[in-house]
Amino acid sequence: MMKCLLNFLLLFSYLSATSECFSQDEFKLWERQVKPFYKDNNLVEEVSEIYGIRAVFNVTEPTLTVYRAKGENTGKAVVICPGGGYEFEAIYHEGYDIAMVLSKAGITAAVLKYRLPNPKTSDKPHLVPLTDARRGLQLLREKAGEYGINSSHVGIMGFSAGSHLATAVSLWKSIDPTENPDFSVLVYGVTTNKPGNIKWLEESLFYRKITDDEIKQNSFVDLVSAATPPTFLVHAYDDDVCHISESSEYADKLSAHGVTVEMHAFKKGGHGFGGGRSEDGTDQWLPLLITWIKVDTY
């Protein structure tokens, strides 16, 4: 009997510690507010597997899931935008898994489940992810006191399409400073207006032919200035979805304008490696990022 009780107490202690380690709070982005650019629809959000990963589809109710900083709180925080080509969100390996690592390192990490652009749910689908990302930054700053965050050290991170989103938020300054990031982390994303990128944006974000002004607006490398946030970039040379030049050209422009920039390019890794793998060395980037954030190089 005593042995059973001891085993139960040990199990309870382990489960409590695990729950504490990975505890998080989920907030609706537009709680008690009208969702911008929204129209009624009958889409149902669902989680399914695609390309061997779990992802969420048909997102119409955006949320921010906050992982509290553990141990010594650095006061730094980041909003994470998963990728998925604006067609789904790889919210597990490019979201929650990343947030848990950052949280353990004393960095508050908030995973953004942004609304996916869809003409069935919005008459201006291209503005929906941008509006949600800005609101995510604003909401996290509103909760700075609750989570021990320094509101002037809140960044944005994105993977693939999420990186395109994070770059847009970083360059297209909002008149509300609480919606602008203090630093950016861009992982295998798009920064140029090359024909293939324009075709993707027209088919997956705008759902229409984009104007000449919109093409210029999405040439991110040409929008870099001294006011661009300090940036950390990650890419692989064998990425056959998004060429590494998308990151290297952007890094060169940042450096030319005197913006703090750090880039890590891996020989192998392909596209969509998330937090990385030990077999190809891509698992090195997250520890490097944590150091970059902690030592305040930006």
KOLVOBA-236459 format. One record per residue (C-alpha): residue number from 1; residue in one letter; x, y, z. Coordinates in steps of 0.2 Angstrom, whole numbers, m for minus. Example, Ala and Ser with C-alpha at 12.3 -4.5 7.8 and 13.67 -1.06 7.14 Angstrom:
<pts>
<pt 1,A,<62,m22,39>>,
<pt 2,S,<68,m5,36>>,
</pts>
This chain:
<pts>
<pt 1,M,<0,0,0>>,
<pt 2,M,<14,12,5>>,
<pt 3,K,<23,8,m11>>,
<pt 4,C,<8,11,m22>>,
<pt 5,L,<5,28,m13>>,
<pt 6,L,<24,33,m16>>,
<pt 7,N,<22,28,m34>>,
<pt 8,F,<7,39,m36>>,
<pt 9,L,<15,54,m27>>,
<pt 10,L,<30,52,m39>>,
<pt 11,L,<19,51,m54>>,
<pt 12,F,<9,66,m48>>,
<pt 13,S,<24,76,m45>>,
<pt 14,Y,<31,72,m63>>,
<pt 15,L,<15,76,m71>>,
<pt 16,S,<14,93,m61>>,
<pt 17,A,<31,97,m66>>,
<pt 18,T,<28,93,m85>>,
<pt 19,S,<12,103,m84>>,
<pt 20,E,<21,118,m77>>,
<pt 21,C,<35,116,m89>>,
<pt 22,F,<24,117,m104>>,
<pt 23,S,<9,127,m97>>,
<pt 24,Q,<2,140,m109>>,
<pt 25,D,<m12,153,m110>>,
<pt 26,E,<m23,155,m126>>,
<pt 27,F,<m31,171,m130>>,
<pt 28,K,<m43,175,m144>>,
<pt 29,L,<m35,190,m154>>,
<pt 30,W,<m51,199,m156>>,
<pt 31,E,<m61,195,m140>>,
<pt 32,R,<m76,207,m139>>,
<pt 33,Q,<m70,216,m155>>,
<pt 34,V,<m76,215,m173>>,
<pt 35,K,<m63,204,m183>>,
<pt 36,P,<m57,216,m197>>,
<pt 37,F,<m60,210,m215>>,
<pt 38,Y,<m71,196,m209>>,
<pt 39,K,<m87,189,m218>>,
<pt 40,D,<m98,175,m212>>,
<pt 41,N,<m94,158,m218>>,
<pt 42,N,<m97,140,m214>>,
<pt 43,L,<m79,134,m214>>,
<pt 44,V,<m74,122,m200>>,
<pt 45,E,<m56,123,m193>>,
<pt 46,E,<m47,106,m193>>,
<pt 47,V,<m31,98,m189>>,
<pt 48,S,<m24,86,m202>>,
<pt 49,E,<m8,79,m209>>,
<pt 50,I,<1,86,m224>>,
<pt 51,Y,<18,82,m231>>,
<pt 52,G,<21,71,m215>>,
<pt 53,I,<17,85,m203>>,
<pt 54,R,<2,90,m192>>,
<pt 55,A,<m5,106,m198>>,
<pt 56,V,<m21,117,m195>>,
<pt 57,F,<m33,121,m209>>,
<pt 58,N,<m47,133,m211>>,
<pt 59,V,<m42,145,m198>>,
<pt 60,T,<m56,159,m195>>,
<pt 61,E,<m54,162,m176>>,
<pt 62,P,<m36,168,m173>>,
<pt 63,T,<m28,165,m156>>,
<pt 64,L,<m12,169,m147>>,
<pt 65,T,<m5,155,m137>>,
<pt 66,V,<8,162,m124>>,
<pt 67,Y,<21,151,m116>>,
<pt 68,R,<28,159,m101>>,
<pt 69,A,<46,162,m99>>,
<pt 70,K,<54,149,m87>>,
<pt 71,G,<69,150,m75>>,
<pt 72,E,<77,167,m76>>,
<pt 73,N,<65,178,m86>>,
<pt 74,T,<75,188,m99>>,
<pt 75,G,<61,200,m102>>,
<pt 76,K,<62,197,m120>>,
<pt 77,A,<47,190,m130>>,
<pt 78,V,<43,185,m148>>,
<pt 79,V,<27,181,m158>>,
<pt 80,I,<29,166,m169>>,
<pt 81,C,<20,164,m186>>,
<pt 82,P,<20,147,m193>>,
<pt 83,G,<22,143,m211>>,
<pt 84,G,<11,134,m223>>,
<pt 85,G,<10,144,m240>>,
<pt 86,Y,<m5,153,m233>>,
<pt 87,E,<m15,137,m236>>,
<pt 88,F,<m12,129,m219>>,
<pt 89,E,<m2,132,m204>>,
<pt 90,A,<12,121,m198>>,
<pt 91,I,<8,126,m180>>,
<pt 92,Y,<16,112,m171>>,
<pt 93,H,<34,110,m177>>,
<pt 94,E,<35,128,m183>>,
<pt 95,G,<25,135,m168>>,
<pt 96,Y,<22,126,m152>>,
<pt 97,D,<38,116,m152>>,
<pt 98,I,<48,132,m155>>,
<pt 99,A,<39,141,m141>>,
<pt 100,M,<43,127,m129>>,
<pt 101,V,<62,129,m132>>,
<pt 102,L,<62,148,m131>>,
<pt 103,S,<51,147,m115>>,
<pt 104,K,<64,135,m106>>,
<pt 105,A,<77,148,m111>>,
<pt 106,G,<68,162,m102>>,
<pt 107,I,<60,170,m117>>,
<pt 108,T,<41,172,m118>>,
<pt 109,A,<35,164,m134>>,
<pt 110,A,<18,167,m141>>,
<pt 111,V,<12,156,m156>>,
<pt 112,L,<0,166,m168>>,
<pt 113,K,<m13,156,m176>>,
<pt 114,Y,<m18,169,m189>>,
<pt 115,R,<m33,168,m200>>,
<pt 116,L,<m29,161,m217>>,
<pt 117,P,<m33,171,m232>>,
<pt 118,N,<m48,165,m241>>,
<pt 119,P,<m61,174,m252>>,
<pt 120,K,<m74,164,m243>>,
<pt 121,T,<m70,172,m226>>,
<pt 122,S,<m65,189,m232>>,
<pt 123,D,<m67,202,m246>>,
<pt 124,K,<m49,207,m243>>,
<pt 125,P,<m40,191,m239>>,
<pt 126,H,<m22,198,m242>>,
<pt 127,L,<m25,210,m227>>,
<pt 128,V,<m31,196,m215>>,
<pt 129,P,<m14,189,m209>>,
<pt 130,L,<m6,206,m208>>,
<pt 131,T,<m20,212,m197>>,
<pt 132,D,<m19,197,m185>>,
<pt 133,A,<0,198,m184>>,
<pt 134,R,<0,216,m179>>,
<pt 135,R,<m14,213,m166>>,
<pt 136,G,<m4,198,m159>>,
<pt 137,L,<11,210,m156>>,
<pt 138,Q,<m1,223,m148>>,
<pt 139,L,<m10,210,m137>>,
<pt 140,L,<7,203,m131>>,
<pt 141,R,<13,220,m126>>,
<pt 142,E,<m4,223,m117>>,
<pt 143,K,<0,208,m106>>,
<pt 144,A,<18,213,m103>>,
<pt 145,G,<16,216,m85>>,
<pt 146,E,<7,199,m83>>,
<pt 147,Y,<22,189,m91>>,
<pt 148,G,<36,200,m85>>,
<pt 149,I,<40,206,m103>>,
<pt 150,N,<50,222,m107>>,
<pt 151,S,<38,230,m120>>,
<pt 152,S,<52,237,m130>>,
<pt 153,H,<60,220,m133>>,
<pt 154,V,<45,211,m142>>,
<pt 155,G,<50,203,m159>>,
<pt 156,I,<42,193,m172>>,
<pt 157,M,<47,176,m180>>,
<pt 158,G,<41,168,m195>>,
<pt 159,F,<44,152,m205>>,
<pt 160,S,<41,151,m224>>,
<pt 161,A,<24,160,m228>>,
<pt 162,G,<25,165,m209>>,
<pt 163,S,<42,173,m213>>,
<pt 164,H,<34,183,m227>>,
<pt 165,L,<21,189,m215>>,
<pt 166,A,<34,193,m202>>,
<pt 167,T,<44,203,m215>>,
<pt 168,A,<29,213,m220>>,
<pt 169,V,<25,217,m202>>,
<pt 170,S,<43,222,m200>>,
<pt 171,L,<44,234,m215>>,
<pt 172,W,<26,240,m217>>,
<pt 173,K,<27,251,m201>>,
<pt 174,S,<10,253,m192>>,
<pt 175,I,<5,271,m186>>,
<pt 176,D,<2,262,m169>>,
<pt 177,P,<20,258,m162>>,
<pt 178,T,<13,243,m151>>,
<pt 179,E,<10,234,m168>>,
<pt 180,N,<28,235,m174>>,
<pt 181,P,<42,222,m169>>,
<pt 182,D,<58,227,m160>>,
<pt 183,F,<67,213,m169>>,
<pt 184,S,<64,200,m183>>,
<pt 185,V,<68,181,m185>>,
<pt 186,L,<65,176,m203>>,
<pt 187,V,<67,157,m207>>,
<pt 188,Y,<67,151,m225>>,
<pt 189,G,<56,165,m231>>,
<pt 190,V,<53,176,m247>>,
<pt 191,T,<59,193,m248>>,
<pt 192,T,<59,197,m267>>,
<pt 193,N,<46,200,m280>>,
<pt 194,K,<53,187,m293>>,
<pt 195,P,<40,180,m305>>,
<pt 196,G,<37,164,m295>>,
<pt 197,N,<34,173,m279>>,
<pt 198,I,<22,185,m287>>,
<pt 199,K,<12,170,m294>>,
<pt 200,W,<12,162,m277>>,
<pt 201,L,<5,178,m269>>,
<pt 202,E,<m8,180,m282>>,
<pt 203,E,<m14,162,m280>>,
<pt 204,S,<m13,160,m261>>,
<pt 205,L,<m14,177,m253>>,
<pt 206,F,<m22,190,m264>>,
<pt 207,Y,<m33,178,m274>>,
<pt 208,R,<m32,190,m289>>,
<pt 209,K,<m19,198,m300>>,
<pt 210,I,<m9,211,m290>>,
<pt 211,T,<m5,229,m295>>,
<pt 212,D,<11,236,m299>>,
<pt 213,D,<12,245,m283>>,
<pt 214,E,<8,229,m273>>,
<pt 215,I,<22,221,m283>>,
<pt 216,K,<34,235,m277>>,
<pt 217,Q,<27,233,m259>>,
<pt 218,N,<32,215,m259>>,
<pt 219,S,<49,218,m265>>,
<pt 220,F,<55,218,m247>>,
<pt 221,V,<74,219,m251>>,
<pt 222,D,<70,236,m259>>,
<pt 223,L,<61,242,m244>>,
<pt 224,V,<75,239,m231>>,
<pt 225,S,<81,255,m222>>,
<pt 226,A,<91,260,m207>>,
<pt 227,A,<74,259,m198>>,
<pt 228,T,<72,241,m202>>,
<pt 229,P,<72,230,m186>>,
<pt 230,P,<88,220,m181>>,
<pt 231,T,<86,203,m190>>,
<pt 232,F,<91,185,m188>>,
<pt 233,L,<90,174,m203>>,
<pt 234,V,<90,155,m206>>,
<pt 235,H,<91,146,m222>>,
<pt 236,A,<98,130,m231>>,
<pt 237,Y,<107,130,m247>>,
<pt 238,D,<97,115,m254>>,
<pt 239,D,<80,123,m251>>,
<pt 240,D,<71,119,m267>>,
<pt 241,V,<55,129,m262>>,
<pt 242,C,<63,145,m257>>,
<pt 243,H,<80,149,m264>>,
<pt 244,I,<93,154,m251>>,
<pt 245,S,<96,170,m260>>,
<pt 246,E,<79,176,m253>>,
<pt 247,S,<88,177,m236>>,
<pt 248,S,<106,182,m242>>,
<pt 249,E,<100,196,m253>>,
<pt 250,Y,<90,203,m238>>,
<pt 251,A,<105,201,m226>>,
<pt 252,D,<116,210,m238>>,
<pt 253,K,<103,225,m239>>,
<pt 254,L,<102,225,m220>>,
<pt 255,S,<121,226,m218>>,
<pt 256,A,<122,240,m231>>,
<pt 257,H,<110,250,m221>>,
<pt 258,G,<119,247,m205>>,
<pt 259,V,<105,236,m197>>,
<pt 260,T,<111,223,m185>>,
<pt 261,V,<109,206,m194>>,
<pt 262,E,<115,188,m192>>,
<pt 263,M,<112,174,m204>>,
<pt 264,H,<115,156,m203>>,
<pt 265,A,<115,146,m219>>,
<pt 266,F,<116,127,m218>>,
<pt 267,K,<123,115,m232>>,
<pt 268,K,<108,104,m230>>,
<pt 269,G,<91,105,m223>>,
<pt 270,G,<79,108,m237>>,
<pt 271,H,<63,118,m233>>,
<pt 272,G,<52,117,m218>>,
<pt 273,F,<64,110,m205>>,
<pt 274,G,<57,120,m191>>,
<pt 275,G,<68,118,m176>>,
<pt 276,G,<80,108,m185>>,
<pt 277,R,<88,90,m185>>,
<pt 278,S,<104,84,m178>>,
<pt 279,E,<108,73,m193>>,
<pt 280,D,<110,89,m205>>,
<pt 281,G,<115,101,m191>>,
<pt 282,T,<100,112,m193>>,
<pt 283,D,<96,110,m175>>,
<pt 284,Q,<110,122,m171>>,
<pt 285,W,<100,138,m176>>,
<pt 286,L,<89,139,m161>>,
<pt 287,P,<103,139,m148>>,
<pt 288,L,<111,152,m159>>,
<pt 289,L,<95,162,m159>>,
<pt 290,I,<93,161,m140>>,
<pt 291,T,<111,168,m138>>,
<pt 292,W,<107,182,m150>>,
<pt 293,I,<91,187,m141>>,
<pt 294,K,<99,185,m123>>,
<pt 295,V,<115,195,m126>>,
<pt 296,D,<104,210,m133>>,
<pt 297,T,<115,211,m149>>,
<pt 298,Y,<100,220,m157>>,
</pts>
